[in-house]
């Protein structure tokens, strides 16, 4: 009896008091919308063919095309692949964990590396840092970026609290950040002369960013609150920020400008049932102590929407069976929609007009 009581005391002590990195903040989210109307369930992504990365590589998070017409993606291990035809071809070994990719007007490929900040690449062996620190602090979770015509780089930093390099990678760190609801994510810009500053702060896991065609505004995905913001960059409203899309059915990941005033937004997961526990920080802390098997996790249910500059939903393409895994981005190039993934050994490709 004494042994059982002692074990129970130890177990309760662990559940209630064991130190964990998460310090949850109370949040009462709105009820997630159903998959109806503009989000009506469909199987459109069943038509997509899976394109495997070579050598068992995983995680083609993003995609970009440089002015010379080359298309690139990266992997979890930090490899850079050129997509010339049916099979990706190794272009370079970058290291780190590259996430967002975008070509600049100078022809270079700019990379948001979640371990190392913002990088620039022009060919094998040329990788160089653009920004590793900001306002005296390291950039610890660069996620996605866009590059203006004058070379200004806009990028998101998902968290200024949790470092994915030391926390086991981007996936567990994203779950940790969103479960905690800490709002240390930000968006910054790097000017062509190298000076940089934060231009928007206070986000719960900042993610995709995309400039409007005239560069009048920047769209910003806030994954942890399932919404998109618009930050005005020019005109009478310059510096003003507003919610552009709210209470989305899933957690928005990358955001890709198509160049015609429309954007492709990918959802990493539908909203999870454990959101019901968001108002209860103490309960969330207990769940974190219980380990990975009971912690929240992304649901494999692929989905992308195409939106315009007014926030209208033009198309919804879905993968309810989760064949694609965690979808992170989408972009149409040469009549093909590329659908990128977080930790699958493939991306997908299907014919689709812009």
C-alpha positions in Angstrom: 0.0 0.0 0.0 2.8 2.4 0.9 4.6 1.6 -2.3 1.5 2.3 -4.4 0.9 5.5 -2.5 4.5 6.6 -3.1 4.3 5.8 -6.8 1.0 7.7 -7.0 2.6 10.7 -5.3 5.6 10.6 -7.7 3.3 10.4 -10.7 1.1 13.3 -9.5 4.2 15.3 -8.8 5.5 14.7 -12.3 2.2 15.5 -13.9 1.7 18.7 -11.9 5.2 20.1 -11.4 7.8 18.6 -13.7 9.5 21.5 -15.6 8.8 21.7 -19.3 9.7 24.3 -21.9 6.1 25.3 -22.7 4.4 28.0 -20.6 0.9 28.2 -22.1 -1.1 31.4 -22.6 -4.9 31.4 -22.3 -6.6 31.8 -25.7 -10.2 31.2 -26.6 -10.3 30.4 -30.4 -13.5 30.7 -32.4 -15.0 27.5 -33.6 -13.4 26.3 -36.8 -15.6 26.5 -40.0 -16.8 23.3 -41.6 -15.6 22.0 -44.9 -18.5 23.5 -46.7 -19.1 26.5 -49.0 -15.8 27.9 -50.3 -14.1 25.1 -48.3 -16.3 22.3 -49.5 -14.6 18.9 -49.4 -13.2 17.6 -52.7 -10.6 15.2 -54.0 -9.0 17.5 -56.6 -5.5 16.7 -55.5 -6.0 13.1 -56.3 -5.0 14.0 -59.8 -1.5 15.1 -58.6 1.4 12.8 -59.4 4.0 12.2 -56.6 7.6 13.2 -57.5 10.1 11.5 -55.1 13.2 13.2 -53.9 16.4 11.1 -54.6 18.2 9.0 -52.1 15.4 8.8 -49.5 15.4 12.5 -48.9 12.5 14.2 -47.2 10.8 17.5 -46.8 10.6 19.6 -50.0 9.1 22.6 -48.1 9.1 25.3 -50.8 9.7 25.9 -54.4 11.1 28.8 -56.5 12.1 29.6 -60.0 15.1 31.8 -60.8 15.1 34.2 -63.8 17.0 31.7 -65.9 14.0 29.4 -65.7 15.5 26.9 -63.3 13.1 25.5 -60.6 14.5 24.6 -57.2 13.4 22.9 -54.0 15.3 21.7 -50.8 15.2 18.9 -48.4 15.2 18.2 -44.6 18.9 17.5 -44.8 19.7 20.7 -46.5 20.2 19.5 -50.0 19.2 21.8 -52.9 17.5 20.1 -55.9 16.9 21.4 -59.4 13.7 20.2 -61.0 14.5 19.9 -64.7 12.1 17.2 -65.7 10.6 14.1 -64.2 13.3 13.7 -61.4 14.9 16.3 -59.2 18.6 16.6 -59.6 21.0 17.5 -56.8 22.4 21.0 -57.3 24.2 21.6 -54.0 24.6 20.6 -50.4 23.5 23.6 -48.3 23.2 22.2 -44.8 21.0 23.7 -42.2 17.2 23.4 -42.6 16.2 25.6 -45.6 12.5 26.5 -45.7 11.4 29.5 -47.8 12.9 30.0 -51.3 12.6 33.0 -53.5 14.5 34.3 -56.5 15.7 37.9 -56.4 15.9 40.4 -59.3 19.7 39.8 -59.3 19.1 36.2 -60.4 20.2 34.8 -57.0 18.2 32.3 -55.0 17.3 33.6 -51.5 16.7 31.2 -48.7 15.1 31.4 -45.3 17.0 28.9 -43.3 15.4 28.0 -40.0 18.8 27.4 -38.4 20.9 30.1 -40.0 18.8 33.1 -41.0 18.6 34.5 -44.6 21.1 33.2 -47.2 21.9 33.8 -50.8 22.9 31.3 -53.4 24.0 31.7 -57.1 25.6 28.3 -57.8 27.4 25.3 -56.2 29.6 26.5 -53.4 28.4 30.1 -53.4 26.1 30.0 -50.3 26.6 33.1 -48.2 24.8 34.8 -45.3 22.6 37.9 -45.9 21.4 38.3 -42.3 22.1 36.1 -39.3 21.2 38.7 -36.7 18.6 41.4 -36.4 18.6 44.3 -33.9 21.5 42.6 -32.0 19.8 39.2 -31.6 20.2 36.0 -33.7 17.5 35.2 -36.2 16.5 31.8 -34.8 13.5 30.7 -36.9 13.5 32.2 -40.4 10.6 30.6 -42.2 9.5 32.2 -45.6 10.5 35.2 -47.6 9.6 37.4 -50.6 11.9 39.7 -52.5 10.9 43.1 -54.0 12.0 44.4 -57.3 14.5 46.7 -55.7 16.1 43.7 -53.9 14.5 44.4 -50.5 13.9 41.1 -48.7 10.8 40.6 -46.5 10.9 37.5 -44.3 9.1 35.9 -41.4 10.6 34.7 -38.2 8.2 32.2 -36.6 9.3 32.5 -33.0 11.8 34.5 -31.1 11.5 32.1 -28.1 12.1 28.6 -29.4 15.0 27.7 -31.6 14.3 24.7 -34.0 18.0 23.8 -34.2 18.1 23.0 -30.5 14.4 21.9 -30.0 14.5 18.9 -32.4 13.6 20.5 -35.7 10.9 22.7 -37.2 7.9 20.4 -36.8 8.2 19.8 -33.0 9.1 23.5 -32.5 6.0 24.6 -34.5 3.8 22.4 -32.4 5.4 23.7 -29.2 5.0 27.4 -30.2 1.4 27.0 -31.2 0.5 25.0 -28.1 2.0 27.7 -26.0 0.5 30.6 -28.0 3.4 32.9 -27.3 3.4 35.8 -29.7 7.1 36.4 -30.4 6.8 35.9 -34.2 7.7 38.8 -36.4 8.2 40.0 -40.0 11.3 42.0 -41.0 12.8 43.5 -44.1 16.4 43.8 -45.2 17.1 46.7 -47.5 19.5 46.5 -50.4 22.2 48.3 -48.4 22.0 45.6 -45.7 20.2 47.5 -43.1 17.3 45.7 -41.5 14.4 46.2 -39.1 11.3 44.5 -37.8 8.1 45.9 -39.5 5.4 43.8 -37.7 5.5 41.9 -34.4 3.3 40.0 -32.0 2.4 36.9 -34.1 1.7 33.4 -32.8 4.0 31.5 -35.3 4.5 33.7 -38.3 4.8 31.8 -41.5 4.1 32.6 -45.2 4.7 36.1 -46.6 3.9 37.4 -50.1 4.0 40.8 -51.7 1.2 42.2 -53.9 2.1 42.7 -57.6 2.6 46.4 -57.1 4.3 45.9 -53.7 1.7 48.0 -52.1 1.1 45.5 -49.3 2.5 42.3 -47.8 0.3 39.4 -46.8 1.4 37.5 -43.6 0.2 34.1 -42.5 -0.2 33.7 -38.7 -0.3 29.9 -38.3 -1.1 29.8 -34.6 -4.2 31.9 -34.9 -5.4 30.4 -38.3 -5.5 33.8 -40.0 -3.8 36.1 -42.6 -2.8 39.7 -42.0 -2.2 42.5 -44.5 0.5 45.0 -43.9 0.4 48.1 -46.0 3.8 49.2 -47.3 2.9 52.2 -49.5 0.4 55.0 -49.8 -1.7 56.7 -47.1 -2.1 53.4 -45.2 1.6 52.6 -45.1 2.5 50.9 -41.8 -1.1 50.0 -41.0 -1.9 46.3 -40.4 -5.3 44.5 -40.6 -6.7 41.0 -40.5 -7.2 39.9 -44.1 -8.6 36.4 -43.7 -9.8 35.2 -40.3 -10.9 31.9 -38.7 -9.6 29.7 -41.5 -10.4 26.0 -41.5 -6.7 25.0 -41.1 -3.3 26.3 -40.1 -1.9 28.4 -42.9 1.7 27.6 -43.9 3.4 29.1 -47.0 1.9 31.8 -49.1 2.9 32.1 -52.8 2.2 35.1 -55.0 1.3 33.9 -58.4 2.2 37.2 -60.1 -1.3 37.9 -61.4 -2.7 39.3 -58.2 -3.7 35.9 -56.9 -2.0 33.8 -54.2 -1.8 30.1 -53.3 -2.2 29.4 -49.6 -1.4 26.0 -48.2 -2.7 24.5 -44.9 -0.3 22.4 -42.9 -3.3 20.8 -41.1 -7.0 21.2 -40.5 -7.8 22.8 -37.1 -7.2 20.2 -34.4 -9.8 19.1 -31.7 -7.4 19.9 -28.9 -8.0 23.6 -29.6 -10.8 23.2 -27.1 -8.1 23.2 -24.4 -6.6 26.5 -25.4 -8.5 28.5 -22.7 -6.9 26.2 -20.0 -3.1 26.8 -19.7 -2.6 24.5 -16.7 -4.2 21.5 -18.6 -2.1 22.2 -21.7 1.0 22.1 -19.5 0.0 18.7 -18.1 -0.6 17.3 -21.5 2.9 18.4 -22.6 4.3 16.5 -19.6 2.6 13.4 -20.7 4.7 13.2 -23.8 4.5 13.1 -27.7 1.7 10.4 -27.8 -0.9 12.7 -26.3 0.4 16.1 -27.5 -1.3 17.7 -30.5 0.0 16.9 -33.9 -0.8 17.9 -37.5 -3.6 16.0 -39.2 -2.7 14.7 -42.7 -5.3 16.3 -44.9 -3.9 18.3 -47.8 -5.5 21.5 -48.7 -4.7 24.6 -50.7 -6.8 27.6 -51.6 -6.3 30.3 -54.2 -7.2 33.8 -53.1 -7.2 37.2 -54.7 -6.0 40.5 -53.4 -9.4 41.2 -51.9 -9.5 38.0 -49.9 -11.9 36.2 -52.2 -11.4 32.4 -52.3 -11.2 31.4 -56.0 -10.4 27.7 -55.7 -10.0 25.0 -53.1 -8.0 21.9 -53.8 -8.0 19.1 -51.3 -6.5 15.7 -50.3 -8.9 14.4 -47.6 -7.1 11.1 -47.4 -3.8 12.7 -46.5 -1.8 11.1 -49.3 0.4 14.2 -49.6 1.2 14.4 -45.9 1.6 17.9 -44.4 1.1 20.3 -47.3 3.2 23.5 -47.0 2.9 25.4 -50.3 1.7 25.6 -53.8 2.6 27.4 -57.0 1.6 27.2 -60.7 4.5 27.2 -63.1 4.3 26.3 -66.8 0.7 25.0 -66.4 1.7 22.7 -63.5 0.7 23.1 -59.9 3.5 22.1 -57.6 2.3 21.1 -54.1 5.1 21.0 -51.5 5.3 19.0 -48.3 6.9 19.3 -44.8 8.4 15.8 -44.2 7.2 13.5 -47.0 9.7 12.0 -49.4 7.9 13.7 -52.3 6.1 16.8 -53.6 3.2 16.6 -56.0 2.6 18.0 -59.4 -0.6 18.3 -61.6 -1.7 20.2 -64.6 -3.6 23.4 -63.7 -4.0 26.7 -65.3 -3.3 29.8 -63.2 
